[in-house]
Amino acid sequence: MPRNAVYGAAWAASSVGWDRPAPRREATLRRVSTDSVAAPALERSWWLRAPAVLVAPTAVFASLRDESAEAVEARQEPLAAIAGLAGIAGVLGTPVARHLLNDASMSVALIPVWAFLGGAVYALAVCWLGGGLLWGASRRLGGLGSWQRSRHVIALAAAPLALSLVVFWPVRILVYGQDLFRTGGDDYGRGDTIFGAIFIAFLVWTGVLLLLGVRAVHGWTWARAAGAVALAVAFPALVVLASLF
């Protein structure tokens, strides 16, 4: 075969290879850290899960058993919001609130400020000191878990009080107005007794949730959980009784 024919065939074969388009690369997504995606999703789930303690308390309290850093961080803000709202509702139910406007230096415009600041202090005191008492009582009865988890149990248990700030206190204030915060007004009689009983029902509901929470996070019997709650509230109860006599 002539040499030119061989070279011509080789050039033709190589030119076919040059004209062939390069294989297309498969489209792929940029790698994203699963931690950066999971953290906001977990926090959003807690904003939905925390209010659900009012209707399905056992399941919500049981989720507090997860004490990983991610889980604790995700539930911090929802539980702080519940505790803050409950604290405001709590201070509005104190005898001090019923006499605020008796002081000439106190105005109606200052009542929300007083309730907000007082509620924040009240929430911090109950969660931190109450959490420590509940943690110590639980440890006394052989329970595990951290002080932080005990604080979270108390914050979740306060959900009924937080609810009362939305559905109860606006109605009571609308009915009685400024008379609710001063003596000698129209906030007395059967209506006031009914409102007082409703608020006590919210307090009882909170106590029941606290008992359910202790039982759920530790997996205890009702008697053992009741014993831990009783030990935790014994000291504050004695302080309150001592202040009354």
C-alpha positions as CSV (number, residue, x, y, z in Angstrom):
1,M,0.0,0.0,0.0
2,P,1.4,3.5,-0.8
3,R,2.7,5.4,2.1
4,N,0.5,8.4,1.3
5,A,-2.6,6.2,1.6
6,V,-1.5,5.0,5.1
7,Y,-0.9,8.6,6.3
8,G,-4.2,9.7,4.8
9,A,-6.1,7.0,6.7
10,A,-4.3,7.8,10.0
11,W,-5.1,11.5,9.6
12,A,-8.7,10.8,8.9
13,A,-9.1,8.7,12.0
14,S,-7.4,11.3,14.2
15,S,-9.6,14.1,12.7
16,V,-12.7,12.1,13.6
17,G,-11.5,12.0,17.2
18,W,-10.8,15.8,17.2
19,D,-14.3,16.6,15.9
20,R,-16.0,14.4,18.5
21,P,-17.5,16.7,21.2
22,A,-16.1,16.2,24.7
23,P,-18.4,14.3,27.1
24,R,-20.7,16.5,29.1
25,R,-20.1,16.6,32.9
26,E,-23.0,15.5,35.0
27,A,-24.6,18.4,36.8
28,T,-24.2,18.2,40.6
29,L,-25.2,20.3,43.5
30,R,-22.6,22.0,45.7
31,R,-22.0,20.1,48.9
32,V,-23.7,21.7,51.9
33,S,-23.0,20.9,55.5
34,T,-25.9,18.9,57.0
35,D,-25.3,20.6,60.4
36,S,-26.2,24.1,58.9
37,V,-29.4,22.7,57.4
38,A,-30.5,20.5,60.4
39,A,-30.1,23.2,63.1
40,P,-32.7,25.7,61.7
41,A,-35.0,22.8,61.0
42,L,-34.7,21.5,64.5
43,E,-35.3,24.9,66.0
44,R,-38.4,25.4,63.8
45,S,-39.7,22.1,65.0
46,W,-39.4,23.2,68.6
47,W,-41.4,26.3,67.9
48,L,-44.2,24.0,66.8
49,R,-43.5,21.3,69.4
50,A,-43.4,23.5,72.5
51,P,-47.0,24.7,72.3
52,A,-48.1,21.1,71.7
53,V,-47.3,20.3,75.3
54,L,-50.8,21.6,76.1
55,V,-52.4,18.7,74.2
56,A,-49.7,16.0,74.1
57,P,-47.5,16.6,77.1
58,T,-45.9,13.2,77.5
59,A,-44.4,13.1,74.0
60,V,-43.1,16.6,74.2
61,F,-41.5,16.2,77.6
62,A,-40.0,12.9,76.6
63,S,-38.1,14.7,73.8
64,L,-36.2,16.6,76.5
65,R,-34.2,13.4,77.1
66,D,-32.1,14.4,74.1
67,E,-29.5,16.6,75.8
68,S,-27.1,16.9,72.8
69,A,-25.7,20.3,72.1
70,E,-27.8,20.7,69.0
71,A,-31.1,19.7,70.7
72,V,-30.5,22.0,73.7
73,E,-29.6,24.9,71.5
74,A,-32.7,24.4,69.3
75,R,-35.2,24.6,72.2
76,Q,-33.6,27.5,74.1
77,E,-35.6,30.3,72.5
78,P,-39.0,28.6,72.4
79,L,-38.8,27.7,76.0
80,A,-37.5,31.1,77.0
81,A,-40.5,32.6,75.3
82,I,-42.9,30.4,77.2
83,A,-41.2,31.2,80.5
84,G,-41.3,34.9,79.8
85,L,-45.0,34.9,78.9
86,A,-45.7,32.8,82.0
87,G,-43.7,35.2,84.2
88,I,-45.8,38.1,83.0
89,A,-49.0,36.2,83.6
90,G,-47.7,35.2,87.1
91,V,-46.9,38.8,88.2
92,L,-50.3,40.0,87.0
93,G,-51.9,37.5,89.3
94,T,-50.0,38.7,92.4
95,P,-51.6,40.9,95.1
96,V,-49.0,43.6,94.2
97,A,-50.6,44.0,90.8
98,R,-54.0,44.7,92.4
99,H,-52.6,47.7,94.2
100,L,-50.4,49.3,91.5
101,L,-52.5,52.3,90.8
102,N,-52.9,53.1,94.5
103,D,-49.5,54.7,94.2
104,A,-49.8,58.1,92.7
105,S,-46.4,57.8,91.0
106,M,-47.7,54.8,89.0
107,S,-49.6,55.4,85.8
108,V,-51.6,53.1,83.5
109,A,-48.9,53.5,80.8
110,L,-46.3,52.1,83.2
111,I,-48.2,48.9,84.0
112,P,-47.1,47.0,80.9
113,V,-43.5,48.0,81.6
114,W,-43.8,46.8,85.2
115,A,-45.4,43.6,84.1
116,F,-42.7,42.9,81.5
117,L,-39.8,43.6,83.8
118,G,-41.4,41.9,86.7
119,G,-42.3,38.9,84.5
120,A,-38.7,38.6,83.3
121,V,-37.3,38.5,86.8
122,Y,-40.0,36.1,88.0
123,A,-39.3,33.8,85.1
124,L,-35.6,33.8,85.7
125,A,-36.0,33.2,89.4
126,V,-38.5,30.3,89.0
127,C,-36.6,28.6,86.2
128,W,-33.1,28.8,87.7
129,L,-34.0,28.4,91.4
130,G,-36.9,26.1,90.8
131,G,-34.8,24.1,88.3
132,G,-32.1,23.7,90.9
133,L,-34.6,22.5,93.5
134,L,-36.2,20.1,91.0
135,W,-32.8,18.8,89.9
136,G,-31.7,18.2,93.5
137,A,-35.0,16.5,94.4
138,S,-34.7,14.2,91.3
139,R,-31.1,13.3,92.1
140,R,-32.2,12.5,95.7
141,L,-34.6,10.0,94.3
142,G,-32.0,8.4,91.9
143,G,-32.8,10.4,88.8
144,L,-30.3,11.4,86.1
145,G,-30.2,14.4,83.9
146,S,-28.8,17.9,84.2
147,W,-29.9,21.1,86.0
148,Q,-30.5,22.5,82.5
149,R,-33.0,19.8,81.7
150,S,-34.8,20.5,85.0
151,R,-35.1,24.1,84.0
152,H,-36.5,23.1,80.6
153,V,-39.1,20.9,82.3
154,I,-40.3,23.8,84.4
155,A,-40.4,26.2,81.4
156,L,-42.5,23.7,79.4
157,A,-44.8,23.1,82.4
158,A,-45.5,26.8,82.5
159,A,-47.2,26.7,79.1
160,P,-50.7,27.0,80.6
161,L,-49.7,30.3,82.4
162,A,-48.3,31.6,79.1
163,L,-51.6,30.7,77.4
164,S,-53.5,32.6,80.1
165,L,-51.7,35.8,79.1
166,V,-53.2,35.4,75.7
167,V,-56.7,34.1,76.4
168,F,-57.4,35.1,80.0
169,W,-55.8,38.3,81.0
170,P,-56.9,40.4,78.1
171,V,-60.5,39.5,78.9
172,R,-60.2,40.2,82.6
173,I,-58.5,43.6,81.9
174,L,-61.1,44.5,79.3
175,V,-63.9,43.8,81.8
176,Y,-62.5,45.6,84.8
177,G,-60.1,48.1,83.2
178,Q,-58.1,50.2,85.6
179,D,-60.1,49.0,88.6
180,L,-58.2,45.7,88.4
181,F,-55.1,47.5,89.5
182,R,-56.5,49.6,92.4
183,T,-58.5,49.0,95.5
184,G,-62.0,50.3,95.8
185,G,-63.0,49.7,92.2
186,D,-65.6,47.4,90.6
187,D,-63.3,44.4,90.5
188,Y,-65.1,42.5,93.2
189,G,-68.1,40.2,93.7
190,R,-69.1,37.0,91.8
191,G,-67.4,38.0,88.6
192,D,-64.1,38.5,90.2
193,T,-64.5,35.2,92.1
194,I,-65.1,33.4,88.7
195,F,-62.0,35.0,87.2
196,G,-59.9,34.1,90.2
197,A,-61.1,30.5,90.0
198,I,-60.2,30.4,86.3
199,F,-56.7,31.7,87.0
200,I,-56.3,29.1,89.8
201,A,-57.3,26.4,87.2
202,F,-54.4,27.6,85.0
203,L,-52.1,27.2,88.0
204,V,-53.3,23.7,88.7
205,W,-52.9,22.8,85.0
206,T,-49.3,24.0,85.3
207,G,-48.7,21.8,88.3
208,V,-50.2,18.8,86.6
209,L,-47.9,19.4,83.6
210,L,-44.9,19.6,85.9
211,L,-45.8,16.2,87.4
212,L,-46.2,14.8,83.9
213,G,-42.9,16.3,82.8
214,V,-40.9,14.8,85.7
215,R,-42.5,11.4,85.1
216,A,-41.9,11.5,81.3
217,V,-38.2,12.6,81.3
218,H,-37.2,10.1,84.0
219,G,-39.6,7.3,83.1
220,W,-40.8,7.1,86.7
221,T,-44.0,5.9,88.3
222,W,-46.5,8.5,89.4
223,A,-45.6,8.2,93.0
224,R,-41.9,8.7,92.4
225,A,-42.5,11.7,90.2
226,A,-44.9,13.2,92.8
227,G,-42.3,12.7,95.5
228,A,-39.7,14.6,93.4
229,V,-42.1,17.5,92.8
230,A,-43.1,17.6,96.5
231,L,-39.5,17.8,97.6
232,A,-38.8,20.5,95.1
233,V,-41.7,22.7,96.2
234,A,-41.4,22.0,99.9
235,F,-38.8,24.7,100.6
236,P,-40.5,27.5,98.6
237,A,-43.8,26.6,100.3
238,L,-42.2,26.9,103.7
239,V,-40.8,30.3,102.8
240,V,-44.2,31.5,101.7
241,L,-45.9,30.2,104.8
242,A,-43.3,31.8,107.0
243,S,-43.9,35.2,105.3
244,L,-47.6,35.0,106.0
245,F,-47.2,34.6,109.8
